[in-house]
Amino acid sequence: MKNFNKIQTEKVEVMALFGYEMTPCQPLTFRRRGESETEVSELLQTHVRFVSGVALHIFDILVGREKMTLEFNSRDLSWYLTQ
């Protein structure tokens, strides 16, 4: 039986606003490889998770009506999108 609920993660480029009011970082848009920019409709929640001494900043976002997660790796400064 196939699992149709696979979580897909891909590296993306993110345009973010840093140091704005009470939110230290707010992703505004992201770009997948070979595609145009996608605007973040709403920032739902943020939190930090520590894995092997690396801070992973997690951003739950809405793009239109679709919920997604952007993750920022503080060690290599990379962004990942999870659907």
C-alpha positions as CSV (number, residue, x, y, z in Angstrom):
1,M,0.0,0.0,0.0
2,K,1.4,3.4,-1.0
3,N,1.7,6.3,1.4
4,F,0.1,9.3,-0.3
5,N,0.8,11.6,2.7
6,K,4.6,11.9,2.1
7,I,6.1,15.1,3.5
8,Q,8.2,16.8,0.9
9,T,11.1,19.1,1.8
10,E,13.0,21.3,-0.6
11,K,15.7,24.0,-0.3
12,V,14.3,27.4,-1.2
13,E,15.5,31.1,-1.3
14,V,13.6,33.3,1.1
15,M,13.2,37.1,1.3
16,A,12.6,37.9,5.0
17,L,12.2,41.0,7.1
18,F,14.5,41.0,10.2
19,G,14.0,43.0,13.4
20,Y,10.4,44.2,12.8
21,E,8.4,45.1,15.9
22,M,7.9,42.0,18.1
23,T,8.8,39.5,15.4
24,P,12.6,39.2,15.0
25,C,12.2,37.5,11.6
26,Q,9.2,37.4,9.2
27,P,9.5,35.5,5.9
28,L,7.8,37.6,3.1
29,T,8.4,35.5,-0.1
30,F,10.1,32.3,-1.2
31,R,11.3,31.0,-4.5
32,R,11.6,27.3,-5.5
33,R,14.2,26.3,-8.0
34,G,13.1,27.3,-11.5
35,E,9.9,29.0,-10.3
36,S,8.8,32.6,-9.6
37,E,8.5,34.1,-6.2
38,T,5.6,33.0,-4.0
39,E,4.2,35.4,-1.4
40,V,3.6,34.4,2.2
41,S,0.0,35.3,2.9
42,E,0.2,35.0,6.7
43,L,2.7,34.0,9.4
44,L,0.9,31.6,11.8
45,Q,3.4,30.6,14.4
46,T,7.2,30.6,15.0
47,H,9.3,28.5,17.3
48,V,12.9,27.3,17.7
49,R,14.1,23.7,17.8
50,F,17.6,22.6,18.7
51,V,19.0,19.6,16.9
52,S,22.7,18.5,17.6
53,G,23.6,22.0,18.8
54,V,22.0,23.8,15.8
55,A,19.1,26.2,16.1
56,L,16.3,25.5,13.6
57,H,13.9,28.4,13.3
58,I,10.5,27.1,12.3
59,F,7.9,29.3,10.6
60,D,4.4,28.0,10.0
61,I,2.9,30.0,7.2
62,L,-0.1,30.2,4.9
63,V,0.3,30.6,1.1
64,G,-3.2,31.3,-0.1
65,R,-5.2,28.6,1.9
66,E,-2.3,26.1,2.0
67,K,-0.4,25.6,5.2
68,M,3.4,25.2,4.8
69,T,6.5,25.3,7.0
70,L,9.7,27.2,6.3
71,E,12.7,26.2,8.3
72,F,15.9,28.3,8.8
73,N,19.1,26.4,9.7
74,S,21.3,28.8,11.7
75,R,24.5,26.8,11.1
76,D,24.6,26.9,7.3
77,L,22.0,29.8,6.8
78,S,19.8,27.7,4.5
79,W,16.0,27.7,4.2
80,Y,13.8,24.7,3.6
81,L,10.1,24.5,2.6
82,T,8.0,21.6,3.9
83,Q,4.6,20.7,2.5
